[in-house]
Amino acid sequence: MENNNDSMTINNHTTVRDAMIKLNQLGKKKINNTLFVVDDNGYLKGSITDGDIRRALLKNHSMDSKIEDVCKKNPVVAPENMSEQNINQLLVINKVNSIPIVNKEGKVITIKKLKIFQSIMKPVAIIMAGGEGLRLRPFTENTPKPMLKVGNKPILQIIVEMLKSFGYYDIIINIRYLGNIITDFFQDGKQFGVNINYIKEPKTMGTAGSIGLIPEVLKPKSPFLVVNGDILTLLNFKSFRDFHIAAGYDFTLCGRPYQHQIPFGYPVTKGELVIDFQEKPVFDFFVNSGIYCISPELIEKVSGNEYLDMPDLIRAAIDDNKRVGIFPLREEFHEIGRPESYSAAEQFYTKYLSNYLNK
């Protein structure tokens, strides 16, 4: 077992924002996905994971909330005199990969974790890169949109590198329009440190239809990601999948916050009565980001020979009483859909992604 006391603890007065940053840094180093919350004197106050943070955000906590207000108050612990064998058993029984060792007063002595911790099956990501990018003409007349360059790299390469940084080494790329340009560039993925396979649409099949084309030998055996091939983001893809698994969802969509202001006075009604009146109110929503985590059973709902968009698959899952959840995306995000957003992508990459990918 290993212990990484300093890197795996966080002060109880730390904000949610700072905790998320630290969890993302640990995730890239593949150290751990749990932080243990301690006070100024080192006494254990709780534990926090990325999933805990997302659930807190859904309950209207803010990024400036204190960790002590959203953390789990009673994490699994081990006394300082427990044997290594018994600690191992405790880790396995409770399905955790790290545990704080505390003294009689509850002060953290050290933190131990397994040297090797296998998540539930190897993660697979599918990147949708088959569209024609009509709104980006003339840039896409001879180049598929995911191969447009940002930071002197194709958008698709940036997505592959981000996925790899969070442990996604098995990637399937969906291609159609000018797909040979993509296959010639990436080939089998080995030069990028990943394993890449391709599925080719015989016709336009929507944002979900090509999932049904995945051959049996490549079908994911555990929850997998689907990512649109025109986005840039600092999302922790590992935490997204962990959230999906921990919540027991069948389909999880990644939703980014969006505000809409009504430019008029807004009467709040109950039946025929006006019970409040708000002047130009602002409403908060989650909107689709084009990133999904899907349990493998839902592949069977996609025939592979007809057009199907993700909203259709979501509705089919809901109609079948499947658990459909939302993961609040608070990391930076940029979608490249029009010439103006493509022009802004260079600045986004320089500000947020270049340092991250080149560390």
N, C-alpha and C positions, 0 to 999 in steps of 0.2 A: 504494500500500500504506500501511497504518497501523502504528504501533507503540504499544503500551500496556505498557511494561515493568513498572511497579509493579503494575498490576492483574492481570498475567498470570504473575507469579512467586509462589512460596511457599517458605518456609524448610523445609529438610529435617527439622527437628525438630518441625514442626507436626503435630498429630494428624489422623487421618482425619476426625474430626468437624468440625474447623475448616476443613479443605480442602473438605468437602462444603458447608459454609455458604458459602464463598467461591465455589465453582462455581455454586451456586444464585443467588447475587447477580449473577454475571456472566451467567448464563443469562437472567435477567430483563432485564438491560441489553442483551442480544443482542450482547455483546462477543466471547465465545469459549466453547468448551467444553473447553479444555485449559489446565492450569496447568503451568508449568515449575518444577521443584524445584531450588533453589539452596542452597548453604551460606552461612554467615555472611559470607563474602568474595565472594559472587556467582558462585561456580563452579558450573557445571551438574552436577546429580546425576541428573536423570531428568525424566520427565513423568508427569502424572496426569490422568485423566479420570474422570467419574462412573462410567463403565462399569468402569474399573480398580478403583475402590473397591468396587463391588457384587461383582465377582468375588473380591476379597480377603475380603469379608465371608462369602461362600459357603465360603471356605477357612478359616473360623474365626478370621480376624483380627478385632479389636474396633474400636470407634469410637475407642478411646484409643491404638491402634497409631500408630507414627510413620509419616509419609508415606514416608520413605526406605526403609521395610521393604516397602512395597507398590507403589511407583512403577515404571514402566518405566525400565530403567537406560540404555538407549541410544536416545534419541529422535533423529529426523532433525534435523540442524543444518546451518548454512551458515557458511562462513568470512567474516570481516568485509569482505573485499575482493571478494566475489562480486557480479556485476552484478544489477540489478533483474530483468532478463529471465531470467537463469539461476535466480534465486530463484523466480520465477513457475513456471518449468518444474519445479523441484524440488517445489514445492507440489502441482502437478498430478500429477506422476508418483507421488508418495507418498500422494496422496489425503488431504492434511492442509490445514487452513486457516490454520495459523500455524507459524512456525519461529523458533527462537532463533539469532541471529547471535553467534558466539563468536570470541574471539581464539585465538591459538596455544596459550595455556595452558588454554583451556577455560572462560574467564570470559565470562559473558553480557554482550554489549555492548548489544544491543537485541533486541526481538522484532518480527517483521514478520508481517502477515497481509493477506490480500486484503480490499479494501474491500467486495466483494460475494462471498459464498460461498453457493452454492445447495446445500441438502441434497437428498437423493434424493426428488424430487417433493414437492409440497406436502402437509403433514400434514393428515389429516382425523380428527375425533373423533366418535363416535356415543355419545349419552347415552341410556341406557335409563330412560325416565320414564313407562312405561305401566301400572305396577302400581297396585293399589287401596289398598295400605297398610292392610290389615285389622288388623294388630297395633297400629296407631296410632289406631284409633277411640277417641273421637269426633272427633279432630282432622281426620280425612280424610273425614268424611261428605260435606262439600261442597267439599273442596279436595284436589287430587291431592297425594300426599306430597311430590314434589319442589318444590311451590309453598308448602309451609309455611315460615314466615319464621324466619330466624335472623339476628340483627344487623340487624333491620328489612329484610332482603332475602330473597327466596325462595331456598331451598337451590339450586335450579337456576341462578339468576343467579350465585351464588357459584362454582359449578362452571364456568359459561361464562367468568366473569372470570378464573379460575385458568388455564383452558385458553388463553385469549387471551394471558395474560401470558407463556406459553411458546411462542407462535407458532402456535397453532391458531386460524385465522380461518375455517375451513370446518367447520361443525358440523351434524350431523344429529341430530335429537331424535326418538326413538321414543315415540309417544303412543298411549293408548287410553282409560283411565279419566279422564273429565272433561278430555279433551285440548284442548277449546276454550279452557279457561282458560289453558293454556300457550301456544297459538297466538295468542290475543288479547294476551297480555302481551309475548311476544318478537317476534311478527310475522316479518319477514325478518331480524331481528338487527341491522340497520344502526344502530339507536340504541345498541347495545352494542358497536359497532365490529367485528362479525363478520357472516358470511353463514350464515344458518340455513335448513335445509330440514327437512321432516318426513316420517316414515313412520308410517302409522297401522295398528295391528293390527286386523284384522277380528274377532279372538277372542284369547284368552290364548294366547300362543305360547312362553312360557318366556323364559329369560334370553338365549337365542341365536337363537331361531326367526325373529325379525323381521329379522335380518340378510339373510335371503333375500328380503325385500320391497324392498330398495333398488333403485330403477330403474336401468337400465343407465347413464343419463347421469350419475348421482350415485355410481356405484360407485367406491370408491377405487382408484387405480392403483398405490399403494404401501402399505406397512404402515400400518395405521390403529389408532386406539384405540377401545376400547369401555369406557365408564365407567358404573357404576350411578348412578342419579340420587338417591341418598340418602346420599352420603358427603361428608365434608369432609377435606381433606388438604393438606399442604404439599409433596406429591410434585412433583418436577421432571419434568413430562410430556415435555419434550423429551429429557431424558437417558434416560427410560424407552424411548422409541422408538429413540434412538441405540443403546442397549444391544442391543435386539432386532435391529437391522440389522447391527451389528458382529459379533454372535455368529452370525449366519446362521440364526436361529431362524425357524420358520414360525408358531409360537404361543408367546407369552410371557405368563405370568400373574404378576401382582404379588403377592408373598407377604409378609405381615407376620409378625414373630416372635411366637410364642405358647408359653408355658411351662405344663406340666401336671405337678403333683406327685401321685404315687401315695401315698395315705395309709396304706400298709401296707409291711411289709418285702418286699423284691423279690429273689428268688433269680435270679441270672444262671446260665443253664444252657448246657451244650454236650452235646447228646445227652441221656443220662440223668444226667450229672454236674452238680452245682452247682459252678461255678468262682469264684463271687463272691456276696456278699450285700450289698445296699444297703438302708439304712433310709430309707424315704420318699423315694425319688429324684425328682429333677426332670428332666423330659425337654423338650427344645427342638424345636419344630416351626415350619414355615412354614404359615400358613393363608391361604386365599383372601381377597383384599381387595375383589374385584369390579371390578378394573381389569385390562384385557388389551390386548396389542398383537398384532394378527393380520395375517398376510400376505394379500393380496387373493385368492390362489388358493383359500384355504379358504372363501371365500364360496360357491363352487360346491358345497360339501358341505352347504349349507343350502337345502332345497327351497323354503322360503317358504310352504308350505301345511300344515305340521305343527308340533306342539309340540316344542321342542328347548331343553334347558338347556345352559349352558356346559360342565358336566362331560361331557355327551354329545359335544359338539364336540371337547373335549380328547381323549377316548377314541378318537373317530373319527380324529383326526389321528395319534395314537400308532399305531393299528392300520394306518394308511397309511404308516407309517415316516417321518412328518414329524418335524422337530426341534422338540420342545417344551421350553422352558426356564422358569426362574424368576428373577425380579428381586427381590432382597431390599429390602423397603420399610422404611427406617429413619426416614423423616420422620414427623411427627405425623399421626395418622389417627383419624377418628371416624366411626362408622356410625350412622345414625339409623334404628333399627328398631322401638323400643318407646317408650312414653311416658317412661320414665326416661332413655333415651338422647337423646330429643328435648329434655328439660329440661336435660340436661348440654351440649347443643350450643351454647347461648348462651355459656357460659363458654369452651368450646373456641374458638369464633369470636373472642371478645374477646382471648383469650390469644395465639392463633397467627395468625389470618388477617386481622383488621381492619387491623393496621399494615401487613402485607404488601400488601394490595390498595389501601390508601389512600396508598402512597408515591408 
